[in-house]
Amino acid sequence: MRGLLLTSIYLVQGVLNLVFYGIPLVMFSVLLPQWVFREVAWLLPFLVLLYFALGAFSLYFLGFTPRPGMGRRIGVVYFSIGLVGSTAVSLEPFGETPLLRVLFVAWALLSLLGLFLLLRTENLGEVSPLLIVSALLILLFSGAVSFLTAQWIVEDYYAHIHMNESVPENATVIVAYPENVSPPNGTG
């Protein structure tokens, strides 16, 4: 029963990320200090891909190899990152979108439950291989979608960085009032 619940947690996290497709992206952007993030934001898509690969490798080792201990260790890393990252994000102020806090608290609770079950489950021998493969594929597909989305968000982030750097913070912006100009046909 624990193995089934554990596999279901991987599956639910994969589906949640498919629906909201930016969960690990937001987690990593909050976990990394701003001065580090500014320099390595281009790495974000690869961190997201690595995060979901950890979940997939954990499932693979737990369900299909004679070395479930390796799957447990990888799973601990996967769920720990999810727990720490989603907890950090849920502590951020969300004035306009309270649903985000609910989503990240749910991700943190799933990660905590996943850690708990992972440490008490020997392997996924009693779980249907079809369910394990389904969870594995959904995690990988979810990671691929997040990878592609993360690349777009990183490019947008760098565009804003470059726009903000072109105008010094203490610059004064002068806006002139419009002047009356005669129309181009010369009748004015």
Secondary structure as UniProt FT lines:
FT   HELIX           2..20
FT   HELIX           23..31
FT   HELIX           34..40
FT   HELIX           41..43
FT   HELIX           44..64
FT   HELIX           68..90
FT   HELIX           98..120
FT   TURN            125..126
FT   HELIX           129..166
FT   TURN            169..170
FT   TURN            184..185
//
